[in-house]
Amino acid sequence: MRKKQNKIIFQEENKFNKPNILIHIVNQRSLSLKSKRIYNIFLRHLLDQNEEAYSTRFIEITISHLLKELGVEHRAEMEELLNELQTQVISFDHKIKESVKVVSTQLIQDYYIDKKNQHSIKVYFSEFLTKEIIKYNDKYTKLDLIEYNNIKVSHALTLYELFKSKICKFKVQFQNYTELELRKKLGLEDTYTDIKTFNQDVIRKSIKDINKSLSLRVELLKIHRANTKDNPTQDRIYKFRIKQDLSKLIYFTQFRNLLRKDIRISEPIAYKLGAHTYELQSDNTMLMNDKNHKKYWLRESGQKTTTEVSKKIWEALYSEFIKDFTQFIKKYNLNL
């Protein structure tokens, strides 16, 4: 059996395969953008384990790793984010045969910081939550972490996950949500009570952020009231159109393989990082255009760079590619 099949939900490089149950069922209040991101980092580590490790319900990660992932400079801010997650109560419906029970728990149950061990953090999850996840771990949404990190608005992050889970691999999807449904998903049942402010500062602002930063395109087609069987209170209904260009939907690994070995490049791609300029080429220049020979990032001296530096370059290039596919091809003179 392959190793990835042993994982609760296998996590690919630069991807977060997030359980749909945590996107659709768990209702949570409005968290900060950094709190949502750190929680997804925790979940990704939790799920990328085998069943035995997962059953312990905890993960261990260094503060320095989290600071780097989140772009946070001060460790004191990290503790504030952890406290926010620990005090966040969530609820979801737990189905047992024909009965349904409402479960109330926390995003994270406990945490502690071990200052002697590279300032590592242990984060514990509720048994209610881990058992619920394991029941539905075959249903998840693939989030691209580089694309995901382009989001700057907290509510946009929540809507992005929601829309991404709906469109899956389709080119276009139409989705309707009542105002109450959106408020519950965003944790805004008691705030932004003025509807004009809610529409402008939450919904439209989030859509603008998604469309500016990502390959996903969202359009708010209409807001109207309708008295129907599913909407007897005449709650406002928001009609969205979600689109994605599947021809440009290339995942990180595909992107890297495309440039490393699947296409011929007339001249090496150069990328400046810090004080050095790196070129993508074979360590044997005679084989640079051989499709069966992988290319690597080489320094001016011709030596291969470290894995860490190489990863930074690939992620930066992929981010450019996601933001503007056409400009990327033009900038690096690629013949795709």
C-alpha positions, 0 to 999 in steps of 0.5 A: 500500500502506498504511503499516501493511502495511509493518511487520513487525508493526504496533503499534496505539496502546496495544497490543502485538502480540507474536509467539506464538513469543516467548510459546510457544517461547522459554524463559527464566528468571524475570525481574523484572517491570520486566525483562519490561516493558522487553523488551516495550518494546524488542520493540514498537519493533523490530517496528513498523518496515519490513523495511529498518529491522528488518534492522539488528537494532537500535532506538534509544530515550531513557532518559527515555522508558523511565524514564517508561514503566516508572515508574523513577526512577533511571538506574542501575536502568535499566542493571541491567535492561539487564544482566539482559536481556543476560545472559539466555540463551534457547533455542528450536527452529529448524526447517529442513525436516525437521530441528530445531536447538536455538538458544541466544542472548540476549534482547538481544545488545548495547547502548550508551548515547550520553550526548551524544544525550539519553542515548539507548540503542541495543539490538541483537538476535541475528540468530538471534532476529530471523530466527526472528521474521520466519518467524512474524510472521503469528501474534501475540497482541494485548496491551492495554498499559493492562490489561497495566500493571495487573499487579503480579506478575512470574509473573502477567505471563508467565501472562497472556501465555500465557492471552491467546494461548490464548483469542484472541477466544473467550469461554471456553477450557480449558487443561491444563499439566503442572507441568514445562511451567509451570515451564519457562514461568515459569523455575522449574525449580529453585526453589519446589521445595516443591509447596505453595509453588509452588502458593500463592506462584506459581500462585494468587498470579498468578491472583489478580493477573490476576483483580484487575487485568484483564478476563481471568478465570482459574480453576484447576479442578483439580490431579491426577496422570495417567499417560497417553501424553503424561504418562508420568511422572505429572507433575501436571496443572493444569486452567485455565478462561480466560474473557473478557467479549467484550461488554466487550472494547473496545480503546483506540481504540474506547473513545476514539472511543466517547466522542469521537464515537459517543455523545451525552453529556448533559454534558461529562466532566470530568477533573482532571489536575494543577492543571487540570480538563479537559472533553471537549467540542466547541470549538464548544458548539453542536455538542457533541452532534453525533455527526459532530463530534469532541470534544476535551479543553478547558481552563478557558479553552476552548482545546484541550489538548496531544496529550501531556496529552490522551493522559494523560487518555485512558489514565487514563480507559481504565484506569478503564474496564478496571478497573470498567466499571459504575462508570465508566459510573456515575461519568461519567453515561454512557448506553451 
